[in-house]
Amino acid sequence: MSCGDPHETDCSEVLDHLYEFLDREMPDGECTKFEVHFEECSPCLEKYGLEQAVKKLVKRCCGSDEVPTDLRAKVMGRIDLIRAGHLVPDQDAVAPEAQTPQTPAVQE
């Protein structure tokens, strides 16, 4: 992904190392480069915010910072579908197998 604007640190580099940044597993100088990038690149800042939110949700629900790969993929896939307009968040919040069919009202 790239926003199309020139940056000192390329969008693909930022996104490739996003979890290292989130987990504070990179040198301070690298963190500073990423922070500068987020200040000037709203698409990467948005992606950072989503990943940060997923980590907080998993930590709250699972008691761990580790996000299982399959869970992360499902959540991010859902977010992408909602953004693309293929899902409505309120209607699709429940898994399809858990939804009950609606019975049409009978008019007399």
MMTF fields as JSON, N, C-alpha, C and O atoms, coordinates in Angstrom:
{
  "mmtfVersion": "1.0.0",
  "mmtfProducer": "UNKNOWN",
  "numBonds": 431,
  "numAtoms": 432,
  "numGroups": 108,
  "numChains": 1,
  "numModels": 1,
  "chainsPerModel": [1],
  "groupsPerChain": [108],
  "chainIdList": ["A"],
  "bondAtomList": [4, 2, 8, 6, 12, 10, 16, 14, 20, 18, 24, 22, 28, 26, 32, 30, 36, 34, 40, 38, 44, 42, 48, 46, 52, 50, 56, 54, 60, 58, 64, 62, 68, 66, 72, 70, 76, 74, 80, 78, 84, 82, 88, 86, 92, 90, 96, 94, 100, 98, 104, 102, 108, 106, 112, 110, 116, 114, 120, 118, 124, 122, 128, 126, 132, 130, 136, 134, 140, 138, 144, 142, 148, 146, 152, 150, 156, 154, 160, 158, 164, 162, 168, 166, 172, 170, 176, 174, 180, 178, 184, 182, 188, 186, 192, 190, 196, 194, 200, 198, 204, 202, 208, 206, 212, 210, 216, 214, 220, 218, 224, 222, 228, 226, 232, 230, 236, 234, 240, 238, 244, 242, 248, 246, 252, 250, 256, 254, 260, 258, 264, 262, 268, 266, 272, 270, 276, 274, 280, 278, 284, 282, 288, 286, 292, 290, 296, 294, 300, 298, 304, 302, 308, 306, 312, 310, 316, 314, 320, 318, 324, 322, 328, 326, 332, 330, 336, 334, 340, 338, 344, 342, 348, 346, 352, 350, 356, 354, 360, 358, 364, 362, 368, 366, 372, 370, 376, 374, 380, 378, 384, 382, 388, 386, 392, 390, 396, 394, 400, 398, 404, 402, 408, 406, 412, 410, 416, 414, 420, 418, 424, 422, 428, 426],
  "bondOrderList": [1, 1, 1, 1, 1, 1, 1, 1, 1, 1, 1, 1, 1, 1, 1, 1, 1, 1, 1, 1, 1, 1, 1, 1, 1, 1, 1, 1, 1, 1, 1, 1, 1, 1, 1, 1, 1, 1, 1, 1, 1, 1, 1, 1, 1, 1, 1, 1, 1, 1, 1, 1, 1, 1, 1, 1, 1, 1, 1, 1, 1, 1, 1, 1, 1, 1, 1, 1, 1, 1, 1, 1, 1, 1, 1, 1, 1, 1, 1, 1, 1, 1, 1, 1, 1, 1, 1, 1, 1, 1, 1, 1, 1, 1, 1, 1, 1, 1, 1, 1, 1, 1, 1, 1, 1, 1, 1],
  "groupList": [{"groupName": "MET", "atomNameList": ["N", "CA", "C", "O"], "elementList": ["N", "C", "C", "O"], "formalChargeList": [0, 0, 0, 0], "bondAtomList": [1, 0, 2, 1, 3, 2], "bondOrderList": [1, 1, 2], "singleLetterCode": "M", "chemCompType": "L-PEPTIDE LINKING"}, {"groupName": "SER", "atomNameList": ["N", "CA", "C", "O"], "elementList": ["N", "C", "C", "O"], "formalChargeList": [0, 0, 0, 0], "bondAtomList": [1, 0, 2, 1, 3, 2], "bondOrderList": [1, 1, 2], "singleLetterCode": "S", "chemCompType": "L-PEPTIDE LINKING"}, {"groupName": "CYS", "atomNameList": ["N", "CA", "C", "O"], "elementList": ["N", "C", "C", "O"], "formalChargeList": [0, 0, 0, 0], "bondAtomList": [1, 0, 2, 1, 3, 2], "bondOrderList": [1, 1, 2], "singleLetterCode": "C", "chemCompType": "L-PEPTIDE LINKING"}, {"groupName": "GLY", "atomNameList": ["N", "CA", "C", "O"], "elementList": ["N", "C", "C", "O"], "formalChargeList": [0, 0, 0, 0], "bondAtomList": [1, 0, 2, 1, 3, 2], "bondOrderList": [1, 1, 2], "singleLetterCode": "G", "chemCompType": "PEPTIDE LINKING"}, {"groupName": "ASP", "atomNameList": ["N", "CA", "C", "O"], "elementList": ["N", "C", "C", "O"], "formalChargeList": [0, 0, 0, 0], "bondAtomList": [1, 0, 2, 1, 3, 2], "bondOrderList": [1, 1, 2], "singleLetterCode": "D", "chemCompType": "L-PEPTIDE LINKING"}, {"groupName": "PRO", "atomNameList": ["N", "CA", "C", "O"], "elementList": ["N", "C", "C", "O"], "formalChargeList": [0, 0, 0, 0], "bondAtomList": [1, 0, 2, 1, 3, 2], "bondOrderList": [1, 1, 2], "singleLetterCode": "P", "chemCompType": "L-PEPTIDE LINKING"}, {"groupName": "HIS", "atomNameList": ["N", "CA", "C", "O"], "elementList": ["N", "C", "C", "O"], "formalChargeList": [0, 0, 0, 0], "bondAtomList": [1, 0, 2, 1, 3, 2], "bondOrderList": [1, 1, 2], "singleLetterCode": "H", "chemCompType": "L-PEPTIDE LINKING"}, {"groupName": "GLU", "atomNameList": ["N", "CA", "C", "O"], "elementList": ["N", "C", "C", "O"], "formalChargeList": [0, 0, 0, 0], "bondAtomList": [1, 0, 2, 1, 3, 2], "bondOrderList": [1, 1, 2], "singleLetterCode": "E", "chemCompType": "L-PEPTIDE LINKING"}, {"groupName": "THR", "atomNameList": ["N", "CA", "C", "O"], "elementList": ["N", "C", "C", "O"], "formalChargeList": [0, 0, 0, 0], "bondAtomList": [1, 0, 2, 1, 3, 2], "bondOrderList": [1, 1, 2], "singleLetterCode": "T", "chemCompType": "L-PEPTIDE LINKING"}, {"groupName": "VAL", "atomNameList": ["N", "CA", "C", "O"], "elementList": ["N", "C", "C", "O"], "formalChargeList": [0, 0, 0, 0], "bondAtomList": [1, 0, 2, 1, 3, 2], "bondOrderList": [1, 1, 2], "singleLetterCode": "V", "chemCompType": "L-PEPTIDE LINKING"}, {"groupName": "LEU", "atomNameList": ["N", "CA", "C", "O"], "elementList": ["N", "C", "C", "O"], "formalChargeList": [0, 0, 0, 0], "bondAtomList": [1, 0, 2, 1, 3, 2], "bondOrderList": [1, 1, 2], "singleLetterCode": "L", "chemCompType": "L-PEPTIDE LINKING"}, {"groupName": "TYR", "atomNameList": ["N", "CA", "C", "O"], "elementList": ["N", "C", "C", "O"], "formalChargeList": [0, 0, 0, 0], "bondAtomList": [1, 0, 2, 1, 3, 2], "bondOrderList": [1, 1, 2], "singleLetterCode": "Y", "chemCompType": "L-PEPTIDE LINKING"}, {"groupName": "PHE", "atomNameList": ["N", "CA", "C", "O"], "elementList": ["N", "C", "C", "O"], "formalChargeList": [0, 0, 0, 0], "bondAtomList": [1, 0, 2, 1, 3, 2], "bondOrderList": [1, 1, 2], "singleLetterCode": "F", "chemCompType": "L-PEPTIDE LINKING"}, {"groupName": "ARG", "atomNameList": ["N", "CA", "C", "O"], "elementList": ["N", "C", "C", "O"], "formalChargeList": [0, 0, 0, 0], "bondAtomList": [1, 0, 2, 1, 3, 2], "bondOrderList": [1, 1, 2], "singleLetterCode": "R", "chemCompType": "L-PEPTIDE LINKING"}, {"groupName": "LYS", "atomNameList": ["N", "CA", "C", "O"], "elementList": ["N", "C", "C", "O"], "formalChargeList": [0, 0, 0, 0], "bondAtomList": [1, 0, 2, 1, 3, 2], "bondOrderList": [1, 1, 2], "singleLetterCode": "K", "chemCompType": "L-PEPTIDE LINKING"}, {"groupName": "GLN", "atomNameList": ["N", "CA", "C", "O"], "elementList": ["N", "C", "C", "O"], "formalChargeList": [0, 0, 0, 0], "bondAtomList": [1, 0, 2, 1, 3, 2], "bondOrderList": [1, 1, 2], "singleLetterCode": "Q", "chemCompType": "L-PEPTIDE LINKING"}, {"groupName": "ALA", "atomNameList": ["N", "CA", "C", "O"], "elementList": ["N", "C", "C", "O"], "formalChargeList": [0, 0, 0, 0], "bondAtomList": [1, 0, 2, 1, 3, 2], "bondOrderList": [1, 1, 2], "singleLetterCode": "A", "chemCompType": "L-PEPTIDE LINKING"}, {"groupName": "ILE", "atomNameList": ["N", "CA", "C", "O"], "elementList": ["N", "C", "C", "O"], "formalChargeList": [0, 0, 0, 0], "bondAtomList": [1, 0, 2, 1, 3, 2], "bondOrderList": [1, 1, 2], "singleLetterCode": "I", "chemCompType": "L-PEPTIDE LINKING"}],
  "groupTypeList": [0, 1, 2, 3, 4, 5, 6, 7, 8, 4, 2, 1, 7, 9, 10, 4, 6, 10, 11, 7, 12, 10, 4, 13, 7, 0, 5, 4, 3, 7, 2, 8, 14, 12, 7, 9, 6, 12, 7, 7, 2, 1, 5, 2, 10, 7, 14, 11, 3, 10, 7, 15, 16, 9, 14, 14, 10, 9, 14, 13, 2, 2, 3, 1, 4, 7, 9, 5, 8, 4, 10, 13, 16, 14, 9, 0, 3, 13, 17, 4, 10, 17, 13, 16, 3, 6, 10, 9, 5, 4, 15, 4, 16, 9, 16, 5, 7, 16, 15, 8, 5, 15, 8, 5, 16, 9, 15, 7],
  "groupIdList": [1, 2, 3, 4, 5, 6, 7, 8, 9, 10, 11, 12, 13, 14, 15, 16, 17, 18, 19, 20, 21, 22, 23, 24, 25, 26, 27, 28, 29, 30, 31, 32, 33, 34, 35, 36, 37, 38, 39, 40, 41, 42, 43, 44, 45, 46, 47, 48, 49, 50, 51, 52, 53, 54, 55, 56, 57, 58, 59, 60, 61, 62, 63, 64, 65, 66, 67, 68, 69, 70, 71, 72, 73, 74, 75, 76, 77, 78, 79, 80, 81, 82, 83, 84, 85, 86, 87, 88, 89, 90, 91, 92, 93, 94, 95, 96, 97, 98, 99, 100, 101, 102, 103, 104, 105, 106, 107, 108],
  "secStructList": [7, 7, 7, 1, 1, 7, 7, 1, 1, 7, 2, 2, 2, 2, 2, 2, 6, 2, 2, 2, 2, 2, 6, 6, 7, 1, 7, 2, 2, 2, 2, 2, 2, 2, 2, 2, 2, 2, 2, 2, 7, 2, 2, 2, 2, 2, 2, 2, 2, 2, 2, 2, 2, 2, 2, 2, 2, 2, 2, 2, 2, 2, 1, 1, 1, 7, 7, 7, 2, 2, 2, 2, 2, 2, 2, 2, 2, 2, 2, 2, 2, 2, 2, 6, 6, 1, 1, 7, 6, 6, 6, 6, 1, 1, 7, 4, 4, 4, 7, 7, 7, 7, 7, 7, 7, 7, 7, 7],
  "xCoordList": [0.844, 0.0, 0.887, 1.929, 0.466, 1.148, 0.099, -0.84, 0.262, -0.702, -0.432, -1.25, 0.712, 1.054, 1.877, 2.399, 2.001, 2.804, 4.221, 4.417, 5.211, 6.581, 6.813, 6.397, 7.466, 7.79, 9.236, 9.773, 9.854, 11.218, 11.25, 12.167, 10.244, 10.098, 8.901, 7.791, 9.116, 8.076, 6.94, 7.17, 5.726, 4.547, 4.708, 4.349, 5.24, 5.369, 6.311, 6.082, 7.368, 8.278, 7.563, 7.722, 6.784, 6.05, 5.072, 5.007, 4.319, 3.31, 3.933, 3.373, 5.089, 5.786, 6.283, 6.42, 6.548, 7.123, 6.174, 6.599, 4.901, 3.917, 3.835, 3.764, 3.843, 3.728, 4.98, 4.901, 6.123, 7.337, 7.221, 7.65, 6.646, 6.431, 5.414, 5.645, 4.301, 3.26, 3.78, 3.409, 4.628, 5.153, 6.426, 7.027, 6.826, 8.052, 9.268, 10.075, 9.382, 10.483, 11.487, 12.181, 11.56, 12.517, 13.278, 12.801, 14.452, 15.24, 14.489, 13.62, 14.842, 14.174, 14.214, 13.235, 15.336, 15.465, 14.455, 13.889, 14.227, 13.232, 11.829, 11.003, 11.561, 10.247, 9.974, 8.861, 10.99, 10.84, 10.502, 9.648, 11.168, 10.852, 9.39, 8.718, 8.91, 7.526, 6.566, 5.554, 6.857, 5.993, 5.892, 4.808, 7.022, 7.023, 6.165, 5.394, 6.294, 5.511, 4.009, 3.226, 3.614, 2.197, 1.648, 0.476, 2.489, 2.055, 1.729, 0.885, 2.389, 2.192, 1.417, 1.134, 1.073, 0.411, -0.843, -0.763, -1.991, -3.234, -3.625, -4.165, -3.386, -3.731, -2.94, -3.49, -1.645, -0.849, -1.261, -1.267, -1.602, -2.071, -3.362, -3.549, -4.247, -5.501, -5.231, -5.837, -4.327, -3.969, -3.359, -3.668, -2.491, -1.894, -2.993, -2.956, -3.961, -5.057, -5.879, -6.283, -6.13, -6.883, -6.12, -6.684, -4.843, -4.033, -3.934, -3.973, -3.808, -3.735, -5.058, -5.057, -6.168, -7.482, -7.67, -8.215, -7.225, -7.332, -6.525, -6.998, -5.306, -4.464, -5.134, -5.12, -5.716, -6.387, -7.593, -7.826, -8.355, -9.529, -9.132, -9.755, -8.109, -7.642, -7.128, -7.406, -6.382, -5.854, -6.995, -6.953, -8.006, -9.139, -9.93, -10.344, -10.139, -10.967, -10.208, -10.774, -8.936, -8.168, -7.124, -6.535, -6.884, -5.896, -4.466, -3.549, -4.265, -2.925, -2.775, -3.759, -1.543, -1.265, -1.144, -1.255, -0.915, -0.703, -2.025, -3.001, -2.044, -3.227, -3.042, -2.137, -3.897, -3.788, -3.929, -4.795, -3.097, -3.067, -4.428, -4.853, -5.118, -6.418, -7.453, -8.288, -7.416, -8.352, -8.093, -9.026, -6.825, -6.47, -6.943, -7.502, -6.721, -7.12, -8.636, -9.115, -9.391, -10.85, -11.345, -12.215, -10.79, -11.207, -10.88, -11.727, -9.652, -9.261, -10.061, -10.382, -10.38, -11.219, -12.607, -13.161, -13.168, -14.482, -14.448, -15.349, -13.398, -13.259, -13.168, -13.798, -12.397, -12.269, -13.602, -13.936, -14.371, -15.689, -16.645, -17.4, -16.618, -17.48, -17.102, -17.971, -15.809, -15.342, -15.746, -16.087, -15.708, -16.048, -17.56, -18.02, -18.327, -19.776, -20.45, -21.633, -19.721, -20.297, -20.998, -21.78, -20.723, -21.366, -21.845, -21.221, -22.949, -23.444, -23.091, -23.538, -22.298, -21.791, -22.849, -22.632, -23.986, -24.993, -25.638, -25.878, -25.92, -26.597, -25.668, -26.107, -24.412, -23.487, -22.615, -21.633, -22.951, -22.123, -22.209, -21.282, -23.315, -23.503, -23.145, -23.499, -22.458, -22.092, -23.347, -24.352, -23.316, -24.511, -25.154, -26.38, -24.352, -24.94, -25.68, -26.501, -25.39, -26.052, -27.31, -28.09, -27.506, -28.672, -29.889, -29.798, -31.03, -32.269, -33.043, -33.045, -33.696, -34.443, -35.604, -36.228, -35.884, -36.989, -38.276, -38.292, -39.33, -40.62, -41.379, -41.515, -41.879, -42.599, -43.886, -44.537, -44.235, -45.46, -46.664, -46.667, -47.653, -48.868, -49.891, -50.239, -50.368, -51.39, -52.754, -52.955, -53.703, -55.056, -55.987, -57.174],
  "yCoordList": [-1.171, 0.0, 1.23, 1.266, 2.218, 3.496, 4.561, 4.367, 5.682, 6.771, 7.555, 8.381, 7.305, 7.999, 9.255, 9.822, 9.696, 10.872, 10.438, 9.372, 11.278, 10.927, 11.148, 12.166, 10.208, 10.296, 9.867, 9.11, 10.346, 9.918, 8.415, 7.72, 7.922, 6.494, 6.009, 6.511, 5.045, 4.551, 3.878, 3.238, 4.033, 3.431, 1.923, 1.384, 1.237, -0.22, -0.619, -1.628, 0.161, -0.134, 0.044, -0.769, 1.1, 1.36, 0.225, -0.281, -0.175, -1.215, -2.587, -3.413, -2.835, -4.113, -4.265, -5.383, -3.157, -3.195, -2.584, -2.177, -2.531, -1.886, -2.546, -1.854, -3.876, -4.549, -4.37, -4.333, -4.26, -3.962, -2.584, -2.388, -1.642, -0.302, -0.354, 0.204, -1.023, -1.137, -1.808, -1.421, -2.8, -3.555, -2.94, -3.487, -1.794, -1.094, -2.014, -2.076, -2.729, -3.666, -3.147, -3.929, -1.828, -1.255, -0.121, 0.449, 0.21, 1.293, 2.626, 2.846, 3.505, 4.8, 5.59, 6.241, 5.534, 6.261, 5.796, 6.607, 4.482, 3.931, 4.357, 4.697, 4.34, 4.769, 6.213, 6.556, 7.048, 8.455, 8.593, 9.4, 7.81, 7.838, 7.469, 8.091, 6.47, 6.039, 7.116, 7.382, 7.725, 8.779, 9.948, 10.494, 10.334, 11.405, 10.981, 11.784, 9.74, 9.239, 9.318, 9.765, 8.89, 8.923, 10.346, 10.562, 11.317, 12.715, 13.229, 14.111, 12.684, 13.19, 12.248, 12.603, 11.07, 10.08, 9.54, 8.647, 10.08, 9.659, 8.205, 7.57, 7.626, 6.206, 5.286, 4.33, 5.58, 4.755, 4.993, 4.062, 6.23, 6.54, 5.783, 5.278, 5.707, 4.971, 3.482, 2.851, 2.924, 1.505, 1.244, 0.241, 2.154, 2.062, 2.056, 1.249, 2.948, 3.02, 1.744, 1.302, 1.147, -0.114, -1.234, -1.992, -1.337, -2.396, -2.213, -3.182, -0.968, -0.67, -1.053, -1.607, -0.76, -1.098, -2.61, -3.106, -3.342, -4.806, -5.374, -6.257, -4.868, -5.345, -5.074, -5.939, -3.893, -3.571, -4.467, -4.929, -4.712, -5.577, -6.995, -7.607, -7.517, -8.878, -8.949, -9.906, -7.935, -7.935, -7.923, -8.634, -7.112, -7.022, -8.328, -8.779, -8.929, -10.14, -11.418, -12.357, -11.456, -12.696, -12.63, -13.652, -11.45, -11.305, -11.387, -11.648, -11.167, -11.27, -10.239, -9.857, -9.785, -8.877, -9.611, -9.004, -10.919, -11.701, -11.876, -12.375, -11.466, -11.607, -12.851, -12.895, -13.868, -15.048, -14.638, -13.83, -15.18, -14.793, -14.927, -14.034, -16.034, -16.232, -15.229, -14.773, -14.878, -13.888, -12.52, -11.829, -12.131, -10.851, -10.78, -9.768, -11.849, -11.883, -11.75, -11.04, -12.429, -12.341, -10.939, -10.406, -10.345, -8.999, -7.999, -7.189, -8.048, -7.099, -7.323, -6.363, -8.57, -8.861, -8.266, -7.714, -8.381, -7.788, -6.275, -5.681, -5.656, -4.198, -3.787, -2.811, -4.513, -4.197, -4.315, -3.471, -5.361, -5.531, -4.411, -3.925, -4.0, -2.914, -1.624, -0.889, -1.353, -0.14, -0.133, 0.915, -1.296, -1.388, -1.34, -1.293, -1.351, -1.273, -2.6, -2.638, -3.7, -5.022, -5.575, -6.52, -4.994, -5.41, -4.18, -3.12, -4.332, -3.274, -3.695, -4.753, -2.901, -3.326, -3.86, -4.9, -3.191, -3.624, -4.942, -5.792, -5.124, -6.336, -7.539, -8.667, -7.317, -8.426, -8.685, -9.421, -8.096, -8.272, -9.693, -10.163, -10.392, -11.762, -12.689, -12.425, -13.755, -14.721, -15.25, -15.481, -15.448, -15.888, -17.137, -17.24, -18.088, -19.32, -19.075, -19.894, -17.945, -17.641, -16.802, -16.625, -16.285, -15.459, -16.339, -17.43, -15.843, -16.572, -15.895, -14.667, -16.672, -16.065, -15.248, -15.618, -14.158, -13.306, -13.813, -14.115, -13.908, -14.33, -13.07, -12.155, -13.006, -11.808, -11.649, -12.631, -10.419, -10.135, -10.48, -10.211, -11.063, -11.434, -10.336, -9.99, -9.791, -8.747, -9.376, -10.249, -8.934, -9.511, -8.537, -8.825],
  "zCoordList": [0.0, 0.0, 0.0, 0.655, -0.731, -0.727, -0.958, -1.73, -0.288, -0.451, -1.726, -2.131, -2.363, -3.584, -3.37, -4.33, -2.14, -1.837, -1.464, -0.88, -1.807, -1.423, 0.076, 0.63, 0.714, 2.14, 2.323, 1.516, 3.372, 3.673, 3.938, 3.501, 4.657, 4.917, 4.108, 4.284, 3.228, 2.338, 3.116, 4.142, 2.614, 3.249, 3.423, 4.47, 2.418, 2.512, 3.645, 4.311, 3.869, 4.976, 6.316, 7.227, 6.426, 7.667, 7.942, 9.063, 6.935, 7.135, 7.357, 8.076, 6.743, 6.951, 8.388, 8.886, 9.042, 10.394, 11.438, 12.519, 11.095, 11.974, 13.348, 14.363, 13.387, 14.687, 15.529, 16.757, 14.888, 15.653, 16.3, 17.437, 15.58, 16.126, 17.272, 18.344, 17.034, 18.06, 19.328, 20.437, 19.164, 20.303, 20.888, 21.813, 20.332, 20.792, 20.718, 21.645, 19.593, 19.394, 18.37, 17.721, 18.228, 17.295, 17.967, 18.949, 17.45, 18.048, 18.016, 17.173, 18.949, 19.059, 17.756, 17.391, 17.059, 15.792, 14.76, 14.026, 14.704, 13.783, 14.196, 13.348, 15.503, 16.006, 15.603, 15.203, 15.711, 15.352, 13.868, 13.502, 13.009, 11.573, 11.328, 10.506, 12.033, 11.865, 12.364, 11.715, 13.478, 14.015, 13.043, 12.836, 12.443, 11.443, 10.249, 9.723, 9.828, 8.702, 9.01, 8.172, 10.202, 10.569, 10.588, 10.281, 10.946, 10.963, 9.565, 9.41, 8.553, 7.202, 6.286, 5.142, 6.76, 5.899, 6.58, 7.424, 6.215, 6.879, 6.603, 7.508, 5.401, 5.226, 6.163, 6.709, 6.347, 7.254, 8.703, 9.509, 9.032, 10.381, 10.678, 11.785, 9.697, 9.87, 10.071, 10.936, 9.277, 9.416, 10.791, 11.434, 11.235, 12.567, 13.627, 14.557, 13.491, 14.453, 14.495, 15.57, 13.335, 13.285, 13.963, 14.753, 13.656, 14.258, 15.772, 16.531, 16.193, 17.626, 18.303, 19.402, 17.655, 18.212, 18.304, 19.29, 17.287, 17.308, 18.467, 19.183, 18.654, 19.765, 21.113, 21.989, 21.291, 22.56, 22.788, 23.905, 21.738, 21.853, 22.225, 23.093, 21.584, 21.886, 23.32, 24.042, 23.722, 25.089, 26.107, 27.112, 25.834, 26.755, 26.783, 27.851, 25.629, 25.55, 25.869, 26.428, 25.519, 25.657, 26.76, 27.112, 27.308, 28.362, 27.86, 28.639, 26.564, 25.987, 24.883, 24.249, 24.648, 23.545, 22.219, 21.154, 22.283, 21.066, 20.323, 20.882, 19.072, 18.241, 17.377, 16.544, 17.569, 16.704, 15.239, 14.902, 14.383, 12.973, 12.316, 11.583, 12.569, 11.922, 12.423, 11.642, 13.702, 14.242, 13.626, 13.216, 13.563, 12.981, 11.533, 11.108, 10.78, 9.375, 9.23, 8.346, 10.094, 10.041, 10.367, 9.678, 11.415, 11.82, 10.728, 10.352, 10.212, 9.178, 7.89, 7.19, 7.575, 6.409, 6.558, 5.607, 7.761, 8.05, 7.893, 7.301, 8.43, 8.332, 6.866, 6.457, 6.079, 4.649, 3.931, 3.1, 4.246, 3.621, 4.002, 3.159, 5.257, 5.715, 4.999, 4.531, 4.916, 4.227, 2.763, 2.214, 2.132, 0.714, 0.495, -0.646, 1.574, 1.46, 1.224, 0.888, 1.393, 1.173, 2.406, 2.304, 3.57, 4.81, 5.549, 5.494, 6.233, 7.11, 8.521, 8.963, 9.257, 10.571, 11.517, 12.139, 11.652, 12.623, 12.226, 13.083, 10.954, 10.502, 10.461, 10.685, 10.183, 9.989, 11.197, 11.1, 12.337, 13.531, 14.059, 14.719, 13.778, 14.229, 13.078, 11.929, 13.38, 12.343, 11.667, 12.341, 10.344, 9.625, 10.208, 10.232, 10.68, 11.22, 12.532, 12.946, 13.188, 14.453, 14.261, 15.196, 13.051, 12.795, 12.577, 12.014, 13.033, 12.824, 11.698, 11.606, 10.843, 9.738, 10.277, 11.272, 9.627, 10.019, 9.376, 8.183, 10.135, 9.624, 9.225, 10.036, 7.981, 7.552, 8.353, 8.71, 8.623, 9.351, 8.469, 7.268, 9.069, 8.328, 8.539, 9.668, 7.416, 7.52, 7.374, 6.53, 8.2, 8.134, 7.506, 7.356]
}
